[in-house]
Amino acid sequence: MPTEKTGGQQTGRFQKGQSGNPSGRPRGARNSATLAAEALLDGEAEALTRKAIEMALGGDTVALRLCLERIYPPRKDRPVTFALPPITSARDAADISAAVAAAVSNGDITLSEAAEVAKLIDAYVRAYTAAELDDSMARVGQLTDAELLRIASGGRVGENTTPRLLTITTR
């Protein structure tokens, strides 16, 4: 729809960040259909389970599938095992990525599993980099003014020169 037709209707109906119904359904409230089904089945779970098992044993394939899905549900993920170099620094990410690529090419893991492992490696590298940055900032915070001035002046100790500054001019 063109905005000129709906613009008047859309402006000012709700404040940003506020619910349109602040006294709406509370968290954890259950649907009335769910509550009615639970009331009907109350106390019958054991009998219904026994009947489903009997039907499955009697050859009912739908009941058999239902029972098997409850006993042995389909697995969303599988454990992935393959040789992975030790992770001791952010620089190890290249070696680890090479090992993941080799595992894919050997057929040890699927491409989607490799993508998930790559996400894990990326998260590790980010955490490691953040920790290194935090350590570096702590070391800089412990330097004296004289040491900071020496670093800023390019290491020239004892010279009465001011530190070089980067100047940006417009053309």
C-alpha positions as CSV (number, residue, x, y, z in Angstrom):
1,M,0.0,0.0,0.0
2,P,1.3,3.5,-0.7
3,T,2.4,5.4,2.4
4,E,0.2,8.4,1.6
5,K,-2.9,6.3,2.2
6,T,-1.7,4.7,5.4
7,G,0.6,7.4,6.8
8,G,-2.2,9.1,8.9
9,Q,-3.2,5.8,10.3
10,Q,0.3,4.7,11.3
11,T,1.6,7.8,13.0
12,G,1.1,8.0,16.7
13,R,-0.8,4.8,17.4
14,F,1.7,3.3,19.8
15,Q,4.7,4.8,21.5
16,K,8.0,3.1,20.6
17,G,9.0,0.6,23.2
18,Q,5.6,0.4,24.8
19,S,3.1,-2.5,24.5
20,G,-0.2,-1.8,22.8
21,N,-1.8,-3.9,25.5
22,P,0.2,-3.4,28.8
23,S,-2.3,-5.4,30.8
24,G,-2.4,-8.3,28.3
25,R,-1.8,-12.0,28.7
26,P,0.6,-12.6,31.6
27,R,3.8,-14.6,31.2
28,G,3.2,-18.4,31.6
29,A,-0.5,-18.2,31.0
30,R,-1.8,-21.3,29.3
31,N,-4.1,-21.5,26.3
32,S,-7.7,-22.5,27.2
33,A,-7.6,-25.4,24.7
34,T,-4.5,-26.8,26.4
35,L,-6.1,-26.5,29.8
36,A,-9.3,-28.3,28.5
37,A,-7.2,-31.1,27.0
38,E,-5.3,-31.6,30.2
39,A,-8.5,-31.7,32.2
40,L,-9.9,-34.4,29.9
41,L,-6.7,-36.5,30.0
42,D,-6.1,-36.0,33.7
43,G,-5.3,-39.4,35.3
44,E,-5.5,-41.3,31.9
45,A,-1.9,-40.9,30.8
46,E,-0.9,-44.5,31.9
47,A,-4.0,-46.1,30.3
48,L,-3.4,-44.1,27.0
49,T,0.3,-45.0,27.0
50,R,-0.5,-48.7,27.5
51,K,-3.1,-48.6,24.7
52,A,-0.6,-46.9,22.3
53,I,1.9,-49.6,23.1
54,E,-0.7,-52.4,22.5
55,M,-1.7,-50.8,19.2
56,A,2.0,-50.5,18.1
57,L,2.6,-54.2,19.0
58,G,-0.6,-55.1,17.1
59,G,0.9,-53.6,13.9
60,D,-0.5,-50.1,13.9
61,T,2.3,-48.2,12.1
62,V,1.2,-44.7,13.3
63,A,1.2,-45.9,17.0
64,L,4.5,-47.7,16.4
65,R,6.1,-44.4,15.0
66,L,4.6,-42.5,18.0
67,C,6.1,-44.9,20.5
68,L,9.5,-45.0,18.8
69,E,9.7,-41.2,18.6
70,R,9.1,-41.0,22.3
71,I,11.6,-43.8,23.1
72,Y,14.3,-42.8,20.7
73,P,13.6,-39.2,19.4
74,P,15.4,-38.1,16.3
75,R,18.7,-36.4,17.2
76,K,19.2,-32.8,16.2
77,D,22.9,-32.9,16.3
78,R,25.5,-35.7,16.5
79,P,28.7,-35.7,18.4
80,V,31.6,-34.6,16.0
81,T,35.0,-36.2,16.6
82,F,38.0,-35.5,14.5
83,A,41.7,-34.5,15.1
84,L,41.9,-30.8,16.1
85,P,45.1,-29.0,16.9
86,P,45.4,-27.5,20.4
87,I,44.0,-24.0,20.8
88,T,46.5,-21.9,22.7
89,S,46.3,-18.5,20.9
90,A,44.2,-16.6,18.3
91,R,46.9,-17.4,15.7
92,D,46.0,-21.1,15.9
93,A,42.7,-20.3,14.1
94,A,44.4,-20.9,10.7
95,D,45.7,-24.4,11.7
96,I,42.3,-25.2,13.2
97,S,40.4,-24.1,10.1
98,A,42.8,-26.2,8.0
99,A,42.0,-29.2,10.2
100,V,38.2,-28.6,9.9
101,A,38.6,-28.3,6.1
102,A,40.5,-31.6,6.0
103,A,37.8,-33.3,8.1
104,V,35.2,-32.1,5.6
105,S,37.3,-33.3,2.6
106,N,37.8,-36.7,4.3
107,G,34.1,-37.0,4.9
108,D,34.5,-37.1,8.7
109,I,32.1,-34.2,9.2
110,T,29.5,-32.5,7.0
111,L,29.8,-29.0,5.6
112,S,27.1,-27.7,8.0
113,E,28.9,-29.3,11.0
114,A,32.1,-27.6,9.8
115,A,30.2,-24.2,9.7
116,E,29.2,-24.8,13.3
117,V,32.8,-25.6,14.3
118,A,33.9,-22.5,12.5
119,K,31.5,-20.4,14.6
120,L,33.0,-21.9,17.7
121,I,36.5,-21.1,16.5
122,D,35.5,-17.5,15.7
123,A,33.9,-17.1,19.2
124,Y,37.1,-18.4,20.8
125,V,39.3,-16.1,18.7
126,R,37.1,-13.1,19.7
127,A,37.2,-14.0,23.4
128,Y,41.0,-14.5,23.2
129,T,41.5,-11.2,21.4
130,A,39.4,-9.4,23.9
131,A,41.3,-10.9,26.8
132,E,44.6,-9.9,25.2
133,L,43.4,-6.4,24.6
134,D,42.3,-6.2,28.3
135,D,45.8,-7.4,29.4
136,S,47.5,-4.9,27.1
137,M,45.3,-2.0,28.5
138,A,46.2,-3.1,32.0
139,R,49.9,-3.0,31.1
140,V,49.6,0.5,29.5
141,G,47.8,1.7,32.6
142,Q,50.8,0.7,34.8
143,L,53.3,2.7,32.7
144,T,54.6,5.9,34.2
145,D,54.3,9.3,32.4
146,A,58.0,9.2,31.6
147,E,57.7,5.8,29.9
148,L,54.6,6.9,28.0
149,L,56.5,10.1,26.8
150,R,59.4,8.0,25.7
151,I,57.2,5.7,23.7
152,A,55.3,8.6,22.2
153,S,58.6,10.3,21.2
154,G,59.8,7.3,19.3
155,G,62.2,6.0,21.9
156,R,64.5,9.0,21.9
157,V,65.6,9.1,25.5
158,G,67.2,12.3,26.9
159,E,66.3,14.5,24.0
160,N,64.3,17.6,24.6
161,T,61.9,17.0,21.7
162,T,58.2,17.0,21.8
163,P,56.4,13.9,20.6
164,R,55.5,13.9,16.9
165,L,51.8,14.4,16.3
166,L,49.9,13.5,13.3
167,T,48.4,16.6,11.6
168,I,45.6,16.3,9.2
169,T,45.0,19.3,6.8
170,T,42.3,19.9,4.3
171,R,43.2,20.5,0.7
